Amino acid sequence: MALKDYNEKRKFDETSEPEGKTKKSKDKLIFVIQRHAASRLHYDFRLEMEGVLKSWAVPKGPSLDPKDKRLAMEVEDHPYDYKDFEGNIPEGNYGAGQVEVWDSGTYEPLDDTSKLSDEKELLKELKAGSLKFILHGKKLKGEFALVKMKNAENNAWLLIKHKDEFAEENYDAEENISPKSLVTQFLEEKKSLKNSKK
């Protein structure tokens, strides 16, 4: 997927989302997870590769519990500058709703024996439909895998936590979210608006 898809879906005179341009980190590859209240609350999981953020929508949010196999639907690539995007996407625009950064940090491939650069190894694994990597985030740490589902829609993947010292049973991404969070306030307003119409 190219940034062409991203740009075609957005009206930049209406949304404050960054326009699609490729850019790279100077040092280590970055990842970001955004909590996004659109038609439904979900989490956008983004990994930097080839100057863009490869992106998946994770309906239930990521988990640190290896028993949880989270559905992750691959969506269009997002520009590198999207890593810092927080704010409101106005009604009538693609992905309308509130976005906030939930976690971010750097990441690297799990395979440290590869003769390829980190990025080339990850791109090879992405193409093969099985990515294994280590996240160095504030909330998410340790080994994870993104595995493309066979015989399912071609953009359906599973996000899975490996068993390591960072694994945590019964993990809930929604736990410990501040009631002051913009997404939480947005969801509360939407709820009270819905109830007032009843």
JOLINHU-V438402 format. One record per helix or strand of 3 or more residues. SS is the DSSP state (h for helix, s for strand). FROM is the first residue (numbers start at 1). TO is the last residue. If there is no record, write none. Layout:
# JOLINHU-V438402
ss->SS from->FROM to->TO
ss->SS from->FROM to->TO
This chain:
# JOLINHU-V438402
ss->h from->3 to->8
ss->s from->30 to->37
ss->s from->41 to->49
ss->s from->52 to->58
ss->s from->69 to->79
ss->h from->80 to->84
ss->s from->87 to->89
ss->s from->97 to->109
ss->h from->118 to->128
ss->s from->130 to->137
ss->s from->141 to->148
ss->s from->156 to->161
ss->h from->182 to->196
